[in-house]
């Protein structure tokens, strides 16, 4: 079966963007970002957009799903799936090869698995009705509306109510479920050993701070974002907001942020391992492998449609 999508994934600071850009440059490809925070304009250093990685041999590689939302917006996976599909179809129509690249596991899976995502609005009348029911009754009602594959929808009462709300909206608006193209992706992972990954994360954090990451966060605040809004975007911006507000000194900010990024990379790898347990095949490349060898390995695995 021929592949109609190349996916380059991996934890943060693994060099996946460079690999994706080099392959795309040689094969008339265009990159679709799968990063939940790189969609925001003005959040460049903190989200690691690394624009320079998209320049190969002096030529820019076209990229999509980057800088498409304003700071302060609450962009979500539902919007991402629509934007991904728009970019994917556009790339194919122009005879190019789509390359999905990123480390946000949920966004990657939404793209390649075609999750049925519907932007269901809140239904206050329904919520009032559900307030009168016990947790057991809510579970029974939810089970009558959808198959409960796991416990995530029933972890809390709030989640059960929202899951029922979405399921009922979906049943009443079947026309909003679009026909999703059948994906045959080749999944390539790029990673370093644990100690090397930790070292690269710390080095990159120092580099980004030297490049003006604090000043970038201050600029976002100067544009009107509140500290609470900045903290919403997590990781770098959460700790930078606390540093700017003088809740942390520089050393505390660096050490706590460095630890948080290491933990984030570990969660990314946990997500990818779960994907493998659920049947996905990810061909892992050693980050230290020379670029030519990485590209040759990808070519040997890939069957372009």
C-alpha positions in Angstrom: 0.0 0.0 0.0 1.5 3.4 -1.0 2.0 6.2 1.4 0.2 9.4 0.9 1.7 11.2 3.9 5.2 11.3 5.5 5.2 11.9 9.3 8.3 13.0 11.1 7.7 13.0 14.9 9.7 12.9 18.1 10.3 14.6 21.4 11.4 18.2 21.7 15.0 19.1 20.8 15.3 16.0 18.7 16.0 17.7 15.3 12.9 16.5 13.5 12.2 19.8 11.8 15.6 19.7 10.1 15.1 16.2 8.9 11.6 17.0 7.6 12.9 20.1 5.8 15.9 18.3 4.2 13.6 15.5 2.9 11.0 17.9 1.7 13.6 20.0 -0.1 14.8 17.0 -2.1 11.4 15.6 -2.9 9.1 18.5 -3.7 7.6 18.3 -0.3 5.9 20.9 1.9 5.7 20.7 5.7 2.6 20.8 7.8 3.4 21.6 11.4 1.9 19.4 14.1 2.8 21.6 17.1 0.0 22.9 19.3 1.7 26.2 20.1 3.5 27.1 16.9 0.1 28.1 15.5 0.4 31.4 17.4 1.9 34.5 15.9 4.5 36.3 18.0 5.4 33.2 19.9 8.5 32.3 18.0 11.4 31.7 20.3 9.3 30.2 23.1 7.7 27.7 20.9 10.9 26.8 19.0 9.8 27.6 15.5 13.4 27.7 14.4 12.7 29.3 11.0 16.3 28.7 10.0 15.6 24.9 9.8 13.2 25.5 6.9 16.1 26.9 4.8 18.0 24.2 3.0 20.8 25.0 0.5 19.6 28.5 0.5 16.0 27.6 -0.5 13.0 27.9 1.8 10.8 24.9 2.3 7.1 25.8 2.4 5.4 25.3 5.7 1.8 25.3 6.9 -0.1 25.5 10.2 2.4 27.9 11.7 1.5 31.6 12.6 -2.2 31.1 11.9 -3.7 32.2 15.2 -3.4 35.3 17.4 -2.0 35.3 20.9 -4.9 35.1 23.3 -6.9 32.8 21.1 -7.6 29.3 22.4 -6.8 27.3 19.3 -7.8 23.6 19.6 -7.5 20.2 18.0 -10.8 20.6 16.2 -9.6 23.7 14.4 -6.2 22.0 13.8 -7.8 19.1 12.0 -9.6 21.4 9.6 -6.5 23.4 9.0 -4.4 20.3 8.5 -6.9 18.9 6.0 -7.0 22.2 4.1 -3.2 22.3 3.8 -3.0 18.5 3.0 -5.4 18.8 0.1 -3.8 21.9 -1.2 -0.4 20.3 -1.3 -1.7 17.2 -3.1 -3.6 19.3 -5.6 -0.4 21.1 -6.5 1.4 17.8 -7.0 3.6 18.1 -4.0 4.2 15.7 -1.1 2.8 16.5 2.4 5.2 16.1 5.3 3.6 16.2 8.8 6.2 17.3 11.3 5.9 17.8 15.1 5.8 16.6 18.6 2.1 17.1 19.6 0.9 13.6 19.7 -2.8 14.5 19.9 -2.5 16.7 16.8 -0.6 14.0 14.9 -3.2 11.4 15.7 -6.1 13.8 14.9 -4.5 14.2 11.4 -3.6 10.6 10.6 -6.5 8.9 12.2 -9.3 11.3 11.1 -10.9 11.5 14.4 -14.6 12.6 14.1 -14.3 16.0 15.7 -17.2 18.3 16.1 -17.3 21.7 17.6 -20.2 21.1 19.9 -21.5 24.2 21.7 -22.5 24.2 25.4 -26.2 23.2 25.9 -27.3 24.9 29.2 -30.7 23.3 29.1 -29.2 19.8 28.8 -26.7 20.5 31.5 -29.4 21.5 33.9 -31.3 18.2 33.1 -28.1 16.2 33.7 -27.4 17.8 37.0 -30.3 15.8 38.5 -28.8 12.5 37.6 -26.4 10.4 39.5 -22.9 9.4 38.2 -24.2 5.9 37.5 -27.1 7.3 35.5 -24.8 9.5 33.5 -22.5 6.6 32.7 -25.5 4.6 31.4 -26.7 7.4 29.3 -23.3 8.0 27.8 -22.9 4.3 27.0 -26.1 4.4 25.1 -24.8 7.2 22.9 -21.3 6.0 22.2 -18.9 3.0 22.8 -16.8 3.6 25.9 -13.4 2.6 24.7 -11.6 3.9 27.8 -12.3 5.6 31.0 -11.3 9.2 30.0 -14.9 10.3 29.4 -16.1 8.9 32.8 -13.1 10.1 35.0 -15.1 13.0 36.4 -18.7 14.1 36.4 -17.8 17.2 34.4 -16.2 15.1 31.7 -19.3 12.8 31.5 -21.6 15.8 31.1 -19.4 17.2 28.3 -19.2 13.8 26.6 -23.0 13.4 26.6 -23.3 17.0 25.3 -21.0 16.2 22.4 -22.5 12.8 21.6 -26.0 14.2 21.5 -25.0 17.2 19.3 -23.2 14.8 16.9 -26.4 12.6 16.7 -28.4 15.7 15.9 -25.9 17.1 13.3 -24.6 14.2 11.4 -24.0 16.4 8.4 -21.1 18.1 10.2 -19.1 14.8 10.0 -17.0 15.3 6.9 -15.7 12.5 4.8 -12.1 12.2 5.9 -9.5 11.0 3.3 -8.0 7.6 4.0 -4.5 8.1 5.4 -1.6 5.7 4.7 1.2 7.5 6.6 4.8 6.5 7.0 5.8 7.4 10.6 9.4 8.2 11.2 10.6 9.1 14.7 13.8 11.0 15.5 15.2 10.7 19.0 18.4 10.7 21.1 19.3 8.6 24.0 18.0 9.9 27.3 21.2 11.7 28.5 21.8 13.3 25.1 18.2 14.5 25.0 18.5 16.1 28.4 21.8 17.8 27.4 20.3 19.1 24.2 17.2 20.4 26.0 19.3 22.3 28.5 21.6 23.7 25.8 18.7 24.8 23.7 17.0 26.5 26.6 20.1 28.6 27.3 20.3 29.5 23.6 16.7 30.6 23.5 17.1 32.8 26.6 20.2 34.4 25.0 18.2 35.0 21.8 15.6 37.0 23.7 12.9 34.6 25.0 12.3 36.8 28.0 11.9 39.9 25.8 9.5 38.0 23.6 7.3 37.2 26.6 7.4 40.8 27.7 6.4 42.0 24.2 3.3 39.7 24.4 2.4 41.3 27.7 3.0 44.8 26.3 0.6 43.9 23.4 -2.2 43.4 25.9 -2.0 39.7 27.1 -2.4 39.2 30.8 0.0 37.1 32.8 -2.8 34.6 33.2 -3.2 34.4 29.4 0.5 34.0 28.9 0.6 31.2 31.5 -2.2 29.4 29.6 0.3 28.6 26.8 2.4 26.6 29.3 6.0 25.6 29.6 8.3 28.5 28.7 5.6 31.2 28.9 4.3 30.0 32.2 7.7 30.4 33.9 8.6 33.5 31.9 5.4 35.2 33.2 6.3 34.3 36.7 9.8 35.6 36.2 8.6 38.9 34.7 6.1 39.3 37.6 9.1 38.7 40.0 7.5 35.6 41.5 10.7 33.7 40.5 14.3 34.9 40.2 16.3 34.1 37.1 18.0 31.0 38.5 14.6 29.6 39.8 13.0 30.3 36.5 15.7 28.6 34.5 15.9 25.5 36.8 12.1 25.0 37.0 11.6 25.6 33.3 14.4 23.2 32.4 12.9 20.5 34.6 9.5 21.1 33.1 10.8 20.7 29.5 12.5 17.4 30.5 9.2 16.2 31.9 7.4 17.3 28.8 9.8 15.4 26.5 9.2 12.3 28.7 5.4 12.7 28.2 5.9 13.0 24.5 7.8 9.7 24.4 5.1 8.1 26.5 2.5 9.2 24.0 4.4 7.8 21.1 5.0 4.5 22.9 1.2 4.3 23.4 0.7 4.9 19.7 2.9 1.9 19.0 1.1 -0.2 21.5 -2.1 0.7 19.8 -0.8 -0.6 16.5 1.1 2.3 14.9 4.5 1.4 13.4 7.1 4.1 14.0 10.5 3.7 12.4 12.9 5.3 14.9 16.1 7.1 13.7 19.1 7.8 16.0 19.5 11.6 16.2 23.2 11.1 15.8 22.8 9.4 12.5 24.2 11.6 9.6 21.6 13.5 7.7 22.3 11.6 4.4 21.8 8.3 6.2 18.5 9.5 7.7 17.2 10.6 4.3 18.3 7.3 2.7 16.5 5.4 5.5 13.3 7.3 4.9 13.4 6.8 1.2 13.9 3.1 1.7 10.8 2.8 3.8 8.6 5.2 1.8 6.3 4.3 -1.0 4.9 7.6 -2.4 1.6 7.6 -4.0 
